[in-house]
Amino acid sequence: MAAATSWSIADSSALYGLERWGEPYFSMNARGHVIVQPRGDRGGSLDLVDLVRELQGRDLTLPLLIRFDDILEDRLERLHGAFERAIAQYGYDGRYQGVFPVKCNQQRHVVEQLVESGHRWHFGLEAGSKAELLIALSLLDDPDALLICNGYKDRRYIETAILARRLGRQPVVVIEQADEVERIIAASGALGGAPFIGIRAKLSARSTGRWGSSVGERAKFGLSIPDVLTTVERLREVGLLDDLRLLHFHIGSQINDIAVLKDALQEAGQIYAELTRLGAPMGFLDVGGGLGIDYDGSRTATAASTNYSLQNYANDVVATIRECCEPHGIRPPTLVSESGRALASHFSVLVFDVLGAGGHTESLPPPAEGEALILRNLRDTHAVISAIAVGGSPEGEGGDGRSVVERLQEAWNDALKFKEDALNAFRLGYLSLPERATAERLTWVSCQAIARQLEGLATGTVIPQELQALPAALAGTYYANLSVFRSAPDTWAIDQLFPVLPIHRLDERPTRLGSFADLTCDSDGKIARFIDRGQVKPLLELHSLRPGEPYWIGLFLGGAYQEVMGNLHNLFGSTNAVHIRLAAGGGYRVDHVVRGNTNAEVLEAMEHDPDLLLERLRLASEQAIGRGDLAISDARRLMAHLRASLEQTTYLEA
Ligand SMILES: *Cc1c(COP(=O)(O)O)cnc(C)c1O
């Protein structure tokens, strides 16, 4: 029996898929803790649980966003490494030069880190709004890095880009709408100089899945082929064709199926060749974003996964564009990509604590003196279930010719029958409320006992559906100290899946099934969809809470889009965040601490004045003191609580 029910970290690793999606950054150690290898396979690791404990020691309370800047750098290196290998393999006579789409994560330390780490590759930035342009212009001081200007553009946006060129930057204004060309012409005339110009093409190749509508004839962005031609002719007329340098396309985020990308690349490659034939100097082909992340490690063309690797992606881009250029004798362009998700997803880990759990974890109620027959029947049934010796041979005969599974099923039928009897007896007045409670408890205890017995069965044992459903019937709600609207909004908005798992106790069998409910008073505030190798499961294997011990959960791969899309629902603000770097001599350093929003800050965001709110309450408590309803000491305590809350984060204190 011991052999069948023992549990190892390898079992946890397989259960949570860690070795599939976590590679090479996340795994487990012998203590059953998640460990982080921020430099991938180049050495150095941190025990995530020890790290959280030490950060808590610095007064950084949960929920806590831990950003591993080494991972960000490693992702950059992998992206460039993949393109360098592909360029060498296919003898591509050109370069790769990427940019980071700022909209993916605009946090100052994140953008700064990417610019700094990306310097050796002249890695650039992509902006989609005036505010993002300001970030990009200011932070990107490498004259060889590209600054791709996307999004809708007014005259001021365009003039800013033109002047930035004189500042020594390399802005490329990408024409997304047919009417933008006139604004570029006007601004260039007024300033006596043009920006580098790009054209975003609407491709007919369609991506599948969530972002499929980002392309095709009715897409929001990009020029149709007739518009591309009109634009080229307009630029030629006014003498700006020499500034047309870049062709851009973007077929949507999280491309699941590489076949879609190949179609798009072929189409874009031909358009690029035609543009050079029309006399534009060109030089850059920008394949946009969309490089996907394998959130569930299944390597499939499903929503939470991709059927290709980073290297496959780079190979396809390089090989396809080469094939398009070679027959035409066209010089292969510098390849640009705007990969956001693929760069920024891995580096941040959200750790939150569980405040409590609902659901059924009953212990056997002690027998009462002269207990009712119905209750004694239920008690006997529980004893029968517990006595069944599972293990050994899967079809283990019980000595009376019936298999273990058959005997469990029979005992469960009995338990259900006795529970029904108890309910009837209660209705007829033969059973008291405490007795009915005992009956229900005994039924749940039997249910738990069966679930435990099922775990002991050898894998492959055929289990009747009714029994299979019991563990789910016991599932609990785990109350999470977080707001999904703030920290993982895509789980709510677009059913995005992220890997979620406890970061400790992984050497212990998780004996419960559960889902998470967050702090908001919103029934959508939950995490109830979990990765399951290409599928989705509604319940996650979790551990029973131990009194006085924390239970810490990690949400992984959420570094892209979550922070900025998060909102203040119920006035839960940003969480504490830290930037961690591996230190040269082992261990780590805390590079930046970004304190989460205080209650005062979220109130101010809604135009409330915290001092004014406090003052009104002070007056109200003076009146209550005057009426004799409130003691002065209680008024002082009330005001102290309110003042302290204003200074603290919006989350619950452990
Ligand atoms: C959003 C966006 C990106 C980034 O897409 P990812 O899927 O995060 O790589 C790149 N380019 C454009 C034009 C975008 O709108």
The ligand as an SDF file (V2000), in Angstrom:
LIG
                    3D

 15 15  0  0  0  0  0  0  0  0999 V2000
    0.5130   43.9200  -29.9790 C   0  0  0  0  0  0  0  0  0  0  0  0
    1.4190   44.0520  -31.1030 C   0  0  0  0  0  0  0  0  0  0  0  0
    2.6480   43.3660  -31.0960 C   0  0  0  0  0  0  0  0  0  0  0  0
    3.0490   42.3940  -30.0260 C   0  0  0  0  0  0  0  0  0  0  0  0
    2.4600   41.1510  -30.1940 O   0  0  0  0  0  0  0  0  0  0  0  0
    2.9280   39.8690  -29.3550 P   0  0  0  0  0  0  0  0  0  0  0  0
    1.9150   38.8610  -29.6540 O   0  0  0  0  0  0  0  0  0  0  0  0
    2.9640   40.2830  -27.9290 O   0  0  0  0  0  0  0  0  0  0  0  0
    4.2740   39.4830  -29.8470 O   0  0  0  0  0  0  0  0  0  0  0  0
    3.4990   43.5960  -32.1370 C   0  0  0  0  0  0  0  0  0  0  0  0
    3.1720   44.4370  -33.1600 N   0  0  0  0  0  0  0  0  0  0  0  0
    1.9960   45.0960  -33.1960 C   0  0  0  0  0  0  0  0  0  0  0  0
    1.6910   45.9830  -34.3150 C   0  0  0  0  0  0  0  0  0  0  0  0
    1.0780   44.9120  -32.1750 C   0  0  0  0  0  0  0  0  0  0  0  0
   -0.0810   45.5500  -32.2230 O   0  0  0  0  0  0  0  0  0  0  0  0
  1  2  1  0
  2  3  1  0
  2 14  2  0
  3  4  1  0
  3 10  2  0
  4  5  1  0
  5  6  1  0
  6  7  2  0
  6  8  1  0
  6  9  1  0
 10 11  1  0
 11 12  2  0
 12 13  1  0
 12 14  1  0
 14 15  1  0
M  END
$$$$
